[in-house]
């Protein structure tokens, strides 16, 4: 789930400010309401569990969320055991360990200002394995779908995913200007091939009880439209599947309806958003958010250009990229490339005789301006 909840809450606050249909200029307060937002999932099988703490911002703030630092985050079981989470990044608290799925648990939060919070009792749910993660090519692009089978204990599902893909710049160059001369780039300096990524905030839910034998068949997760750069060469998606209880499902369904159908007259009111994190002391406001617990399931697939070809790619940032037609003689390279924008793109020869270089712009040749030229650790070629 990542920090998706903070993103959605920020959108809903903007909705409250600007959703009137008739022209109206409200007096919008800059008061810092600073409601605590809690999000996370506790893994029972030894994988890293992460809890995110943040606060809502004033409506006119440019920031999406303010991380809550120096908090004490801990888990207690119905048998009296306790575990402490460590702050691994600002507002991010993590722990890796194994938990008995037959017990119930509560998440505790103590803030530096003295306020204390405790979750409702949480019963872990073991998520069924993913039956199929695959894709279909159609006239509109590529649909990535998932199939799974629920059980009596695991009927409600929440999915999130991470996308990574290779892309190329508008002009391919293996040259650089360095030390007063044009030289070829080393393999680890390549700027002609990069990786980009996307962790999508879209909320994807399904109740398997709606289907025969609790079987969910080809639930669409992602739609890659035609001409997307994601399928330039190689694309990867990792999907994480989590079984949740009905109360968690209802919470995320309210958020989904507010974020997807914002402004609709039949949408749930943002005021209905609550969660399972309550203030310990009477008079303190409850937090927004839901923490779940269990064993998730995940799967990754790769899609190559050859799997979906023909696939025409259009990248708006490179629409007007080209190699300049004039040849720059070697003795003018220092003057031509001694600036931050023009870069060498091509070597020009007349037979065996070297004539010079042709140039392009850094924006058109350097893919690291939009991505990373180092492959992710998990990447497979």
N, C-alpha and C positions, 0 to 999 in steps of 0.2 A: 504493500500500500504506500510505502514511502511517505512523502510529505504531501500527499494528495489532499488530505482533509484540510490543511491550512489553505491550500489553493482554492478549494471549493468554498470554504467559509469566507475568504476574501471576496469571491465573486458574489456571494449572497449579500454581503454588506453593501456592495456596489448596487445590487438590485434594490435594496431597501432605500437607497439614496435617490436612484434615478429611474424608477419603474412607473411613475405616474404617466398616464396617457395624455392628460391635459397639460398645457404649459403651466409650470409652477416653479417658483424659485424659493425653495425651502431654506430656512436658516439651519445650516448644517453645522453642528457643533464640532469643534476640534478636540473635545474631551477624549482622553485616552481611557476607554472602557477596559481595555486590557484583560479580556476574558481568557482564561487558561484553555488551551486546546491540546488535547492528548490523543495520540494515535499510536498504534503499534500492534504487534502480533507476537505472542510468546510461543516459540517452538519447543516441543517436548522431547525431541529426538537428538539433542546435542548441537543442532545448528544454532547460529547466532540469532538471538532474539533482540529486537530493537524497539525502543519506545522513544517517540519524538514529543518534546514539550515546546510549546510556543505560546505566544499571546497575540490576540487580534490587535490590529492597528487602528488609529483614527482613520476615518473614511478618506481623507485627503492625503494620507501618507502614500509615498511611492513604494514602500516595502510591502511585500506580501505577508510576511510574518516575522515576529521577533522571537528568536530562540530564548528559552528559559535556561539559564546556566546555573551551575552550582546547586542543583536540587539533589535531594536524596530520593532515589527510586529503588524500591525493594518489592519482593514477592513473598507472600506468606501462604502456607498451605493449611488445609483443614486439620493436619496432624501436628501443627506447630512449628514446622521447619521454616526457615527464611533464607532468602538469597538477595544479595545487593547487586545492583546494576552499576556499571562504571560509565562515566561521561567520556565518550570517545570522540565527540565533536561538540560544537556549541549546540546545546539543546538535544543532543542525541545520546541516549543511554542504552548500553548493550550488556548482554550476558549470554554465555554459552553453557548449556548444561542439559541434563536429562531430568524429566519430571514424570512422576507416576500419573498416567491418564485416568486412574480410578479415583484420584483425589479431586477436591475443588480448591481454588486458589483466589487470592485477592491481591491486587496491585496497590501498593501504597506510594504516595508522593508527599514529601515534605519540602516546601519551598523555603528559600532563604528569608522571606518576609514572615515566616512563622505559620503560614497557612498550610493545612494538611488535607489530603484527599485520600479516599479509599474507594476502590472499585466494588461493584456488586460481586458476589461470588461467581467465579468463572469455572465452568466445567469444560475440560479439554475435549476436542473432537478430532478423531483421526480421519484424515481426508482420504477418500478412495483414490486409487491411481488414475491417471489420465489414460483413457482408452485409445484416443487418437488425437494427434495434433497434426494438421495437414493444411493444404491449400488447394484452391480451384482457380483456374484462369478463365475469365469470361470477358464479354465485350466491354465491361466497365473497368476492368483491371484484374486485380488478384484479391481473392477473399481468403483469409486465414481463419480456420474454424477449429473447434475443439469438440470432442465427444467424450462423455463420461457416464458413469452409472452410480446413482445415489443409493443409499440404504435407509433403513428406518431411523438410524442414528445420524445420518448425514444426508439431509435432503436439500439444504440451502447452500448455494455455492457463490463465492466471490473470486474473480480472477483479476490479476494484474499482469503486466508484461513489460519487457525491455526489448527494444529493437536496436540493432546495430547493422550498419551497411557500409560498403565500399562505394566511394564516388571519385570522380576525376574532375580536374579543373577544366576550364574552357580551352586552354592552350597548354600542351604538354611541353615541358622543358626539363632537360637534364643538366642545365648549365647554371653557373652562378658567377657573379663578379666579386672577387675577393683578392685583397692584397695588390690592387692595381691591375689585375688581369682576369680574363675569363677562363674558368676551369670547370671541369666536369664534377658533378656532385658525387659524393660517396653514397653507397647504398642506404646508409642510415640517415642521409640528408634528403631523401627523395621528397619532392613536393608535388609529384604527379599522381599520387595515389594516397587517399586518406580514408579514415573511418569516421562516421558520424553516428549519433545515437539519439534515442528518444525514449524517455520513460513517461508514458502517456497518462494524464490524470483522469481519463475516462473511467467511469464506474460501470463494471460489467457484472451483472447478477443473474441468477437463474434459480428457480424453484423446481427441483426434479420431480416433486410430487404431482406436477401438472401433466406429466407424461407417463405413458404406459410403462410399467415395470421400473419406474424411476430412472429411465434411460434418456439422457440428453444427447441428441444426435445433431452434429454439425452446427453447433452454436457459433455464430459469427463473432469473432473477436476484433479483427482488424480488416479494414478495407484499404488496399493500396491502389490509388487511382492510376489510370494510364498516364504515361510520361513521367511518373515519379522517379526521382533519382535513386530511390531505395533499391531498385533492381538494375542499376547500372552494370553491376558485375556480380556481387554476392551479398546476400542479405541473411540475417539471422534474427530469430525471435525466441526469447525464453519466456514461457508462460508459467505462472505460479497459480496453482489451484488450491483454494482453501474452503473447507466445509465449515459453515458457521451456524449458529442457532437462529431461531426465528427473530428474536429481539435484535440481534446484530443485523440480520437481513433487513428488517423493517427500518432500522436506522439508516443504512446505506441506501435503501430505496428512496427514502425521503430526500437524501442528498442528491441522488441521481435525478429525481424528478425536478428538483429545484435548479440543478445545473444544466440539465438537458432541455427542460421546458420552461426556462425562466421567463416570467412575464405572463404566462398563461393563467387565465382566470380560474382554472380548476387545479392549479398546482398547489401542493401543500405549502402552508405558510412557513417562512424561515424560522419563525418563533417555535415551531414544533421540534426543532433540532435540539437534542439533549445528549444522552449518552449513558454510560454505566459508571462514570467517575463522579463521585459525590464528595462534597465538602464535609469534613469531620465536624467542624465547629458550626453550630447554628448561627445563621446570619451571613455566613460566607456564601458567595455564589458558587453553584456547581460548575464543573468544567464542561466543555463541549468535547465530545469524542467517544470512541468506543475501542476498548482493548479486548482482543480475543486471544484464545489459546488453543493449541492443538498441534497436529503434525500435518504440514502442508505437503503437496506433491508438485513437482515441476518437470518440465520437459523442454528441450530446445530442438529446433529444426533450422536447416539452412535452405535457401532458395537461390539457385544460380540463374544467371541470365539465360543460359541454355534451356532452363526448365520452362521459361515463359516466352521465349522469342517467337516472333519479332517483338521487341520492346523499345520503342522510341523514347529517348530521354530528353526532357526539357528542364533546364535549370535556369530560372530567371536571372540569377546573379551573373551567369555567363552568356547571356543572350547576345551581347554585342562584343564579345571577345574575338580577337583575330590577331594574326601576326602582321606587324607593320611591314609594308612592301619594300622600304628602302634598305639597302645593304649598308652596314656600318663597317668601314675598313678597320683592320686590326689596330692601326695607329690612332684611331679615334675612339676606341673602346672606353678609355678612361673618361673622356668627356661625355660620352653617350650614357654610360651606366653608373656614373658617379652621382646618383640621386636615389631617392627612396622608392620611386615608382617604376621607372623603366628598367627592365631586366632582359638579359640575353635569352632568346628562345630557340634560335636555330643557328647552326653553322652553315655557311653558304660556300659551295665548291663549284668550280668550273672544271669538270673532269677531275684531275688530281690536284688542281691548283686551288688553294684556299683563298677565298675572296673576303671573308669577314663574317658578320653576324646580322641576324635580323632580330628585332626586339618585340616585346609585348609588355603588358603591365603586370605588376606584382599581383594585383587583384585577380587577373585572369590566369596566372600561372601557379600561384601558391595556394594549394588546397588546405594548408594548415591555418589559413585565415578563417576557415569554416569547419575544420575538423582536426583530427590527430593523425599524424603519419606513422604512429606506432600501433600495431594491431593489439586489440584487447587480449588479456591473458588467456581467455578461453577459446580464442578464435582458431578454427580449423580451416585449412585450405583444401 
